[in-house]
Amino acid sequence: MSKRTRRSLYACVQRCQFETQRGKTKPDPSNSHLNAMPVYVLSEGAAPGTRMPAHLTRISIPLITTRMDCVNKSVKGKVICKGPLMSLAADDFTLKSVIQEEESDVLSQNMSINIVLFGALAEEFNQTVSQGDVLVASGFTVAESSTFQDDKMHPCNLLLSGHNACLYVSRLLPPSDPISPVANKRSTILSTEVPRRPKVLKYTYVRLDDLKPKTVVNVYGVVVFFKPPFKSRGPDFCSSLKITDQSNQKIGCTIFCDKIDDHPQVFQVGDIIRMHRVKAQLFNNSITLLNTHGFSVVTFDGAVASAVEPRTSSRSFHFDQEDRRIVGELRSWAASQTLIPLVPAIPLAGVQPNSYFDLTCQLIAKASIDTTCTLLRVWDGTKCPRALLKVIVEPNVTEGPSSFSKEKENLIANVLVYDNHVEFARELKPGDFLRIYNLRAIPGSSKVPGLTSSQSVEVDHLAFHLHGGTAYGRGIRVLPENSPDVQELKRSLEMFAEDALSDSELLEVWSTPPEYLDEDTADTSTERSCDHDIRPVKLSEVKRCDPGQIHHVRVQLRSYKPRRLHQALKLYCSKCLSLLDVPDDELVAGLFSEACRDSGSCAPPPWLFSGRVNVPRDSSGSPNRALSIHLSTQLMSEGKTKELVFLMGSTLEETRRLAAGYQNVVPVRSSDSHLALLDLSAPFLFRGRKRYYGCKQCSEAAVREPRADGAEVIDEKVIAEALGVQLLQFILLMKLELQDATGTLDVFLWRDAELFFGVSAEDAAVDQEAQRRIQQTMDALCPPGGSAGKRPWLNVCLTAYLGEDDEGLNQTCYQICHTTATRASSTQSEPA
């Protein structure tokens, strides 16, 4: 239960106690017979109004107010949400539920109301009443609802406590149960004994494209993005998901729970998730789902062939053949959409320097380095081909074995986790099976923080770092023992001692090209758009030709680099032809923080008007902060106050939020009492979600007034020219290994990459749909873990040109051109 819910319950407790002291709920001696049983369950199938005391007058829920006289009044409604029983003190309980009026002559949106029960009544309600039951409440008081603005229900709550409060409950007969309920032998004319037969439940699930704001629903979906649970700013944990279904609607979900175990057990993209009682809300013009009272979640592995085994921490949950059918349909649909998984976990043997990857492994030991860093010693039964960073720690600070055999030590990787992940790492135990998301492999010289006295600098060693934050789903999850990935990992660890092949023998096996590939078993998934009238040739013939020629080939994609999309995105300078990696958020955030510290007073140029602006609050409700902004007086005179602002003293996150309300945001800092741009490793311009970078080598950056004469729109080109910045262009750069029956050939996909994928590199930098399309294309052309027989055949146009290798020597290079990836529709055979 969230902090806000607990707060509202405690407020209700205090309000109820206060009203009791004032005499509003004093016990009535004439009702002393109610002490024995405050909740009455009527005969199954009987409506609660048929055997009610005659002196009670029913009032419609929309007509309830805090000023009404509650004496001898009753309220009828169906239980649509039942919250958990909470213990406030010894023998003191409270429970919050929601009832909804189904029959009313009053037209109103306030048809649902919160009821809050206290003491023995709450305990009896928890044991007796189920969601879907119809009840009549009497002996209540009315108070204002402190959650009215959030749940959009009735502005009042019904409070039930003490001897006057009473509930009459009715439930329907099970459709095929021939056994009659045993009559209660008590002499009361109102009640019969509560039958303890299980209630037949029927849940209705809403398609994601049918979600409406302010409704509480049950949904199924396929996970297309997720962040493992992380500590929120409050006392609970938060996890973030994005799901889809056959409607192709993508919906974000935010889950808050006190315990990590209560969060969805999602381990990879493609998992199936079922959520009960989530609330649809409108946020930034998009529907999002939030957990609410009575939230329940179950997840399933998304692989078509895997067993349908629910994953949940709940001790009891509903699951039947209808659920199996829904899971099966979602699995099949997701497989046809290549949603499973977008990026598979990579073993240590396949890790490349400068890569981000997901690692499935077993924790064998751990040690605290300092308050911001923890060492995890892990293995997965494979050996990284590169030398790994060694971390020396004292045996007395190590949890788990401090030494291993030489053979096993060669298989162990040292993972350094930082910042917010340290708290989670404290709870891990040696022997746990883990999946570490967005782990970074850093080559070169590395030092371990906190160990400078005993740790020597190691050159050309690979280090594994899990940086702070949750970007790209970064985090750690403990995998259950019955997970298919854990079972596979266990087999790998068991086979370690039995594996007789050496590393060189394994490399030779996997590097040997096939003698023959069946070219008649798969679809062609690319098409050429060129006008070249040349016959297709084999790769062996391409290699024998001189540079400067065009070739048509029919090939399969054997492998590609990089495996992670963000590494394929580059920044290209058309002036000096330099190619740069896109700076990650941690580097950029550091540059913004440094600029904030250095932002002293400065005198802006006369063409700027200075003022302050409040940064919009984020979803966590952080306090507002006023920042300095500078606007062009010329644009202000033209009424274009939101066309361009120069922003000073902001963090990266604040800049992103402000960019949603202005056309162009240029971050600036103070330098020698004058305005200056930030270091060009940071974006010099924000346009909505898009960021623009400048070339350090070719730019002569300075804060100058843009001249928009003749320009219909002030865009990135106009601003870059005014500021003296050489604009860098986003590009996609990948290295593909092609193969046919005669051999393999490494080629580049660069200048025509946007044509190949059908998306722009600029969109791929910010748009998840564009990113998904690229990843789906690559997974279709080179299925993760798939054999050569599953890979489609591609009709490709290649251009050969003369380039230089790393040592400056000439070599023939190849690039894909005039080729577009298409969705395969039917099986095609190799032409004769």
N, C-alpha and C positions, 0 to 999 in steps of 0.2 A: 504494500500500500504506500502511495506517495506521501511525502511530507505534507502537501496541501490537504490531502484527504484526512490525515491524522489530525491536522490543525482544526479542520471543520468539525470533526467528531468531538474533540476536546472542548471546542466552543459550545457544541450542543450539550455536552455533559454539564458544563458550568451553567449554561442557561437553564437547563432542566432543574438542576439543584436549586438555583436561585428562585425559580418559579414555585418549587415545592415549598420552600421556606415561606414564601409569601402567601401560601395557602391555596394555590390554584389546583393542586393535585392531592389534597388531603384525602386519606382513606375514608370510605363510606361504610359504616357498619352494616348497612343493608346488603352490601355486596361481598361480605366476608367469605361466601362460598366460592368466590373466584380465586382465593389464595391457593387452592389446591392445584389448579391447572389454568394458567392465564391464556393458553392457546388451545382452542377447541377445534378439532377436526370433525367435520360433519360426515355423514355417510357418503361413501364415494359415489359420485354422480349427482349428489344433491346440491342445488345452488345455495350459496350462503344466505340468500335473502328469504328462503322458504321457511326456515325455522329460527328466525331472529327474534329477540325480545320485542314485544309490540311497542314499547315506549321509545325505541330508537328511531330517529328520523334521518334518512340518508341525505347527504349533501354532495353535490357534484364537485369533483376535484377542481375545475377551473374557477369555482365560486369561493374557494377557501381563501380567507384573509386572516391577518393577525388580530383583527378587531372582532371577529365572529365569536358568538357564544358557543362553546364546544360541549355544553352539558346536553346529554341525551342525543348527541349527534353521532352519525356513523359515516364512514367513507369506504367505498367499495372499489377494488381494482385488482388487476392481474399482476403478479410478481414477474417483472421483466429483468430484474437484476438483483442478485443476492450477494452482498458483500461478506467478507470473513468475520468471524467472531473475534473481538479484541478484548483482552483482559487489561483493565485500567488499574486494578488493585486486586487484592485477595478477595475472591467471591464477588467481584464487581466486573460486569461485562457490558459491552456495547456492540451493536451491530447496525449497519446501515444498508438499506435496500431501496429499491425503486418499484413503485406500483404504477400501473397505467390504467386509466379508465377506458373501457371498451364500449360502454353504452351511455350516451349522454345526449340531452336535448340542447346542450350548450356548445356552440362552435367556438373553439379556442385552440391555441397552440400549446397551452399549459395543461395537457392531458396527463402528464407524468409528474410524479412528486416523490421526493425523498422521504422515507420514514426512518426514524432513528429510534432503536429500542435499547432499553437499559435493564441491567440486573437480571433476575430470573427469567423475565420475559424474553430478553435477548438470547439467553441460553436455550430456552425451550423452542424459540423460533428457529434457531440454528439446527436443532435436532429434528424438527418436525416438518418445517415448510420447505418446499422445493420451488425452483424457478418454474413458472408456468401455472402454479396454483392461483386460485382466485380467493381473495380474502376480504373480510369486512372488519374494519378497525373502529373501536369505540374507546372512550375514556382517554382521548389524546389531548395534547395542547398544541398550539400552533406558534412557530417561531420563524423569523426571517431566515432564508437560506444564504449562508456565506459563500456557497459555490454557484450561485445563480448565474453569474457572468461567465463561468467556465462551462457548466454543463447545459446551459440554455433550457433548463426545465422550469418547473414552477418556482416562483420567487419565495415560497414558504416551504418549511419542513414540518412534518408531523412528528411530535415527540411522544413516545409511549413509555411510561414507567409507573411504578407504584401499583396500588391495589385496584384503582379504577380502570386501568388500561386492560383491554381484552381484544383478542383476535378470534374470528370465526373463519375457518379455512375450508375450502372445498376443492377436491381434485376429481378428475374424471376417472371412470373405471377403465382398467386396462382392456383393450379390445377383445382379447381371447382368453380371459381368465374366468373359468367357471366357478371358482371358489368364492363363496359369499363371505363378506367380512364378519368377524365375530362381534356380536353386539356387546357394547359396554354395559356392565352390570350396575354402573352408578345410576342413581335415581334421577339425575338431571334430564330434562326433556330436550336439552340443547345438543348434547354431544354423544358420540359413540367412540369406541376405542380406536386408536390410530392403527391401521393395518401396516405392517412392516414389510410389504412386498416391494420389490424394486420398481421404480417408476420408468415406464417406457418413454424414452426421449426421442424427439425428432428435431434435428437441427436443419435450418435453412441457410444456405450459403449464397452470398451476393457476388455476382461477377464484378470485377474491378472497374469496368466501364459503366456500371450501374450505381456506383456509390453516390450518395447524396450527403451534403454537409449536415452536421448536427444529428446524425443517426448512429445508433449503436448496432453493429452488424457482426456476422460471422463470415470469414473469408478463407479461401484457399489460394495459394500462389506459388510461383517458382521464384527463388531468390536469384536476382541478377547482380546484386551488390550488397555487401554487408560490412559492418564494423563490429569486431568482438566487443563484449561489454567493457566499458571503461567508467572510471569514477566520475560522477557528475559533480557539480558545484554544491549539491546538497548532500544528504546522508546516503543516497542510493546510488545505484549503477545505471548507466544508460547504454543501450545498444541501438544501432541504426541499420535499417534494411531498406532495400528497394525490391519490390516484387512485381511479377507480371503473371498473366494467365492467357487463355486463348483469345481474349479480346485485344491483346498486345498493348493494353494500357499499363503504364508503369507507375506504381504508387509507392511513395516513401512511407516508412513506418518508423516511429520512435517509441522505444519501450523503456520505461523506468520501473525498476524493481529493487527491493532492498538487498536481495541476495543474487549473486551471479548465477547460481544454479536455477533460479526461476526464469532466467532469460532464455530466449529461443536457442536451442542447441544446433546452431547453423555452423557447419564446418567448411563448406565450400560453395561457390556459385553453382547453381543447379539444384540445390537441395529444395525439397518441397516443404512448405510450411502451412499449418492450419492454425488460425487464431479465432478464438471465441470472444465475443464482447469487446470489440475494439470500436473506437469512436472515430467517425469520419469528420475531419475539419478542413476548412478552407484556409490555406496559408500561401501567400504570394501567388494567388490565382490558381493554385493547384490543390487537389485533394490529398491530404495526408491522413494516416491512421495513427491513433494513440491508444495505448492500453487504458482501460477504465475498470470500474468495479467488477469483480468476478472474472477478470482476464484469465484466459487459459490458452496455452500454446503447446502444440505438438509438431515435431519436424520428422522428416523422412529423408533417407538417401535418395538422390535424384536419378541414380543410374537405373536404366530400364531393367537390367537383369538382377538387381539386388533384391533381397527380401524386403517385404513391406513391414518393417519393424519400427513402431513409434518411438521417438526419442523425447522424453519429458521427465521432469523432476516430480510431477504430480503422482501421488500414490493411487489416485483413481481418476479415470477419464473415460469418456465415451468413444468407442471405436467399433465399427461394424462393417458389414460387407459393402455398404454404400460408400464408406470412407475408402475402402480398398479400391473400389471402382474409380473414384475421383483421383486418387493418387496415381493409379495406373494410366488414366487418361492424360494427366498433367505430365507424367514422365515421358510418354510417347510423343506428346506435342512438343515438349522441351527438346527432346532428342532431334525431332525434325527441324527445329529452329536453331540447332547447334548451340544451345545454351549451356551444355554440360561438358566439362567445365570450361570457362573461358581461358584460364591459365592454370595448368596442373601444377601440383607441387613438384619441385625439382630435387633429385637426390644430390648428395654431396659430390658424387662422381660427375655430375653434369653442370656444376656451378661454374660460371664464367666471371672473370674480374669485372668490376664496375656494374654488376647486375643486381637487380632487385628480384627476389624470388620467394616462394612459399616453401617451407621445409617441414616435412613430417619426420619426426625423430623421437628418440627416447632420451629422457633426462637421466644421467647416471651420477652426476654430482653438481653442486652449486656452491658459490661462495660470494659473500658481500665484499665488494671492492671499496665503496664508500656510500654515502647517502644517496647518490645519484646514479650509481652503477652497480649492477650485479652480474657475476659471471655464471653462465650456464654451460656445463660440459655435456655435450649430446653426441649421439651417433645414430646412423641409420643402416649400418652394415655395408656401406660403400665407402670408397676411399677417394678423397678429393685429389686430383692429379697435381695440384700445386701445393707448395709448402705453406702451412698454416701458421698463424701467429700463435706463439706459446705464451701462456699467462702463468706467472709464478705467484702462488698464494701460500700462506702458511697453512699447514695441515689442521691447526686448531680452529680455523675459521671456515673450513670446508665441511659441508654437509654431504655425506656419502663417502665413498672410497677416495683417498687422496693419491693413490698410485695404481697403475695398471700394467699389465704385461706390455712388452714392446710392440707386439703385433696389434693389440687392441688400442694402444696409444696412438698408433698411426691412423686409426679410423675415427678418432675423437676430434670434434670441432669445438672450439671455444667461442661461445656467443656472448657478446657484451650487450646487455639491455640497459636502457637509460630512462631516467625521468619517471613519467607516469607508469611505465611498465615494471619499475622496481617493486612497487607495492604488490602487484599481482605475482611477481616472481617469488616473493617471500612465502606465498602459500603453496608453491610447488614442492613436490616431494620426489627424491630420486626414485626412479622406476616409472614415473608418470610418462605417458605417451602424449606428445605435444604436436601441435601444428603452429609454427611461427610464421606470421604473415608479413610480407613486405620486408624481409630480411635483406640487408645490403652487404654485398661482398666488396671490400675495399682493398685494392692492392697497394703495394709500396711500403714505405717506412711507417711504422705504427708504434705508438706508445700507449700503455694502458693507464688510464687515469687513476691517481691515488697510489701507484706503485713505482714512482719514479726512482726510488732509492734502490730497489731490487730488480727492476725490470729493465733490461737492455733494449736498445732500439734494434728492431729487426727489419732488414731491408728486403724488398721483394717477397714479402710474406703476405698471404691473403688473410684479412681480418673480417669477421662477421659482426655487424652492428645492427641492433634494433633501436633505431632512433626514437626519441620521444614524440608524442602526438599520436593522432589516429588517422592521418592522411593515408589515402589508398588502402584503407582497411587494416592499417598496421596494428599488430597486437599478438597475443598468445592465447590459445585455447587448449585445454586438456581434453584429449579424445577418449571416449569410453572404450572399455576393453572389447566390446562387441562390434566396434566400428570396422567395416571392411578394410579401411586403410591401416588400422592397427593390426588386423590379422595378417595382411600382406607384409607389414613391417616386421612382425614377429617371425614370419617365414624367412625373410631376408636375414635377420639376425641369427636364426638357427642354421641357415645355410652357410654362414660365414666360415665356420670351422671346416665345413665339408667341401668348400670350393677349391678345387685343385688347379684351376687355371690361374696363371700369373697375370699381372696387369698388361704386360706386353702381348701375351697370347689373346687376352680379351680384346685389346685394341686391334690386333690383326684380324680377328673374327669380324668385328663390327665395321672395319674399314674396307673389307673386300667387296668390290662391286658385284652385283648378281650377274651370273652368266647369261640369264635370259629373264625377261620380264614379260608377263602376259599383257599385251597392250589392248586386249579385246574385252576386258572385264570391268572397266570403269568409265565414267562420263568425262567428257571434255568440259572444263569449267572456266575456260577463258576464250576470248575471240580476238582476232587481230582486226585493227581498223585502218591498216595501211593499204596503199595501192600497189605495193611491190608485186611484180609478176615473176616470182621465183619459186622453185620447187623446195619442199621441206628437205632438210638434211639431218644426218645424225650428228651427235655431239663430237664424235671422234673426227668428223670431217670439218666441223667448225674450228676445232683446235689447230688443224693443219693450215687454215687460211690466214692470210695477212690481215693486219688491222685496216680499218677503213671500209669494211664491207658490212652488208646487211644479210642476216640469215633468218630463215623460218625453220623452227624446230618443233617437234612434238615430244614433250617431256613430262616427267613427274617431278614434284617438289619433294626432295629428300629431307631437307632441313632448312632452317632459316635463323638468322640472328638480326636483332636481339629478340628474345622471347617475350619481353615486356614492352608494351606500346610506348610508354613514356621515354624509353631509351631510343626508340626509332625517331622520335621528334627531335629535330635539330634546328639551329638558327644559322642562316646563311647570309653572308654579306656579298652582294653582287659587285661591290667595288674592289675589295681586296681578296675576294673568293675564299675567305676563311669560313670554317664550319665549326660551330660551337654547340655544346650541350645546353639544353634549356636549364637554367638554374632551378634547383628545387626550392620548395617553400621555406625550408629551414634556413637556407642561405639568405633568401630574400627577406625573411622576417628579421634576421639578424641585422641586415643593412638598414631596415626601417627603424629597428630599435636603436641602433647607433646614431642614426640621424635625429631621433627623438631626444637623445641625451645631449646632442650638440646644438639643438635648435634654440639658440639664444636670440636676443633682440636683433632686428635688422631693419634697415630702411628700404622699403620696396620702391621700385621705380615709379615715376609720376603717372605712368599710364595704367597703373593698377590701383584698384579700390580695395582697401583692407576691411575685413570684418571677421565674425566668428560664426560657427555653425555647430549645432548639436548633432553628434553622431547617432544614427538610429540604433535603438537597442537590439541586441541579438536575442535568440530564443532563450538563452539562459537568464535573461532579465538583468544583465549587468547595468550599473548606473550610467546615466548619460554623461558624456564628456564633451566639452566645447573645444573646438579646434580653430586655429587661425586659417582663414582662406583669403585669397586675393583674386579679384575679378577684373577683367579688362573693362576699362571705362568706355571704350568704343563699343564693345558688345553690349554693355549695359544700356547705352544710349539707344541701341537698336532693339532693346527688349529681349536680348538673348542672354539672360542671366544664368541659364543652365547649360549654355553651349561649351563653356570652358572655365575651369577653376584651377588655381594653383593651391595645393593643400600642404600645410606645414605642421610638423609635430605629430603625425599620425602613425599608428602601427599598421602593419600589413592588413590585418583583419578589419580595422576601421576604414582603411582606404577602400577595401572591397565593398564594404557596406555602403559607403558614400557613393561609390561608382554606380550604384543602382539608381541614383536619383539625378545624376548629371551626365551630359553627353560625353565630356572629356575631363578626366581628372589627372593633373600632372603633380606628382609628389615633389616637394622642394625642401631645402634645408637652409640654414644660415651659414654663410662662409664669408669671414672677414666683413661682417655686418651687411652683407648683400645676399640676395636670394640666389641660390644655385640649385642645379639638379642633383639628385642623388647619384651615387656611383652607378655607372651604366651596367653593372652586373644585375642591378634591380631594374624593373620595368620603368621607363620614363613616362609611360602613358597608360591609363586604364580607360577602356571604353566598354561599359557594361561588364560582362564577364571576361572580356578579352584583354590581354596584356600585350604591350609592344616594347621591344627591346632595341637598343642602339649599339652600333659597333664602336668599341672603345678606340680602336686604331684609326678609324676613318672619321670620327665625329669631332666637331669643335663646339661642344655643348655650352650654351649660355641661355639664361632666361631672357627671352625677347618677345615682343608683342607679335602675335600671328597676324598676317595680312590675308584676309579672306576675300580680297577684291576679285570679283569674277567667279569665285567658288560658291557653288550652291550649298555645299555642306562642308563644315570644318571637320575634316577627318584626320586619320593618323598621318597621311602624307603632308597635309598642310602644316600640321603642328610640328612634325619632324623637321621640315624645311625651315620653319621659323626658329626652332631651337638649335639649329645646326647639328642635328643628329642624323647620322647615316642609318636609315631604317633597316633592321634585320628582318629577313623573311623566314617564316616557318616552312620547313620542308620535312618530308618523310624519307628516311634513308634506311634501306634494309639490304642485307646480303643473303642471297638465296643460293642454295646448292641444288642444281638441277641434275636429273639423271635420266638416261635411257638405257637400252640394252648394250650400248658401246662404252659407257663410262659416265663420269660426273663432270660438272662444270660450275664454277662459282661465278655468279653474275650479281650486278647491283640493280636495285630498283630505286630510282631517285627522281629524275626529271619528269618521268611520266607516272610517278607514284599516285598522284591525285586522279589521273585518268584510270589507272589500274583499279583503285579502290572505289572510285566514284564519290569521294569526299575530299574536301580541302584540308591541308595540313593545319591551317589556322583554325578551322572548326574542330579538328581532332584534338587541339590543345585544350579545349574547354567543353566540348559537347560529348556527353556520355554516349549518345546514340551513334555519333560518328566513330567514337572509339570502339563501341560494340561491333559496328559493321566491319571495321578493319580486322578485329580479332576473330570474328566469325568467318570472314573470308580466309584468313590464314589457317584456322582450324579445319575448314572444309578442304582446303588444298593440301594440308599436311596434318591429318588427324592426330591428336596427341596419343601416343602409344600405339598408333595404327600400323599395320603391316603395309608393305608396298602395294599389295593387291587392293587395299582400300583407298588408295590415293587416286584422284582423277587424273586423266591425261590432259595436258594443257597445250594449246596452239599458241606459240609465243614468237614474237618478232624480236630479234637481238641485233644490236649494233656493236661492232668491235672497234675499239680505239686504242691508241697508244697512251699509256700512263706511266707513272713512276711508282716503284715500290718504296718501302720504308728506308732503304739505303740509297735512294736516288737513281736506281737502275731502271732502264726502260722495260716495260712489260705490257703484254696485251691484256686489256680489260674488256669486260662485256657488260652491257646494260640493256635491260628490258625496255622496249619502246613500243608505242602504237598498240598496246595490248590492254584489254579490259577484262576484269574478272566478272563472270556471270554465274547465276545460279543454274546448276545442272538440272536438266529436265528428263533426259532419257539416256539410255545406254548407247554409246557409239563405238564402233569398231575402228581399228587402225586401217586407214585406207591402203589399198594394195599398191 
